[in-house]
Amino acid sequence: MHAHGLSKKQVLAELKKIRRRDKHYDDGKILCSMCTKPHPMAIKAYRLFLTSNLGDPGLFSGSVQLEEEVINDLATLLHGENCVGHVVSGGTEANLMALLAARNMAHVNAPEVVLPESAHFSFTKICNLLDLKPVYAGLDDSFRVDPLQVEKCAGEKTVAIVGTAGTSELGVVDPIEELSRVALEHKVWLHVDAAFGGLVIPFLADAKLNFDFALEAVESITVDPHKMGMAAIPAGGIIFRDSKALDYIKTETPYLTDQYQYTFIGTRTGAAAASTWAVFRSLGVEGFKKVVGKCMKTTRLLADGLTDAGFKLVVEPTLNIVAFRSDGGTRHLVEKLRRQGWFVSYVPRYDCIRIVVMPHVKNRQALAFLKDLVVNQKC
Ligand code: 0PR
């Protein structure tokens, strides 16, 4: 820290200079991220609620109202009735709260959780924190978790089964309907990680994918507004089917305005709920359908362009994620693309490149990317 403060002008000038080192979604070259440029109303709402702290809700009843309305909107979208939940810091915290509730409710010795091999790495952290033993179920030919394997993995110590609606690496949707049957049979909690897919699947034009509270065993769903919800970071969502779940995750906060907290994070911004609320009110279902429709069209454009250029898709896209590989070797392509300013993810598990077609990725950029890729492949 300097001994004396700098002028406003100096501070801002320095910040702006440093900010130029960050990549920007507007460049259209970030193809590796599940986050995107927030909706303009999300930014306005965020600013308005910048000082609000939902960790002490008695002080911020307006923010509490917004959080409740956001959770209600999400629950309705996911076919839930009388659900409860919170706007949390992201998918990691949402998954954590779900498994905390499931573990505490089951109350068994040496608890286990059945996870798809494709589960997001947040579950590795969570198992570590909650002392849960992960038992991994394998995938089928289309990279969805195999329900027969889940069945085999489930036992006396299983406190939860997890399915993913929109896997991080390929964007596929696990057969949640079948997982629901297995979970019911074993009388065990089913958690759906729809951090990405939860704000895509409900708006798809033709896909009929059953993945939410319409399925009896689904007790909790993660759905993140800071991904396809275009809210400002940090905005995750955890929704529980039943308010009883809260009893298993609550922590007493003796001297605060409210008696309990239900999130892992204590002091947490009300701006997350406000920015999500603003996007939901600004777009409505029809607005979201348009956004998702555009992303899916660009996804198609990319997938077809890649196939035409001789690349192999790992799987036909279900959501707005394209994964592909090159016969001539995939890994080195990532570095070549990086030198041209493109950011894509290399996924070792499938030896493929992953592109997340977020709202900031337009057709124009998809075509420019394809062009650069083809040139790279040749040299
Ligand atoms: N569940 C799923 C299915 C996810 O894809 C993710 C994150 C999480 C949970 C965890 O969410 P938080 O990161 O919000 O805690 N998926 C992205 C990924 O791993 C996160 C991400 C976002 C990565 C932006 C890079 C990036 O630039 O790909």
Boltz pocket constraint, residues with backbone or C-beta under 6 A from the ligand:
constraints:
  - pocket:
      binder: B
      contacts: [[A, 32], [A, 33], [A, 34], [A, 35], [A, 89], [A, 90], [A, 91], [A, 92], [A, 93], [A, 95], [A, 120], [A, 122], [A, 164], [A, 166], [A, 167], [A, 168], [A, 193], [A, 194], [A, 195], [A, 196], [A, 224], [A, 236]]
      max_distance: 6.0
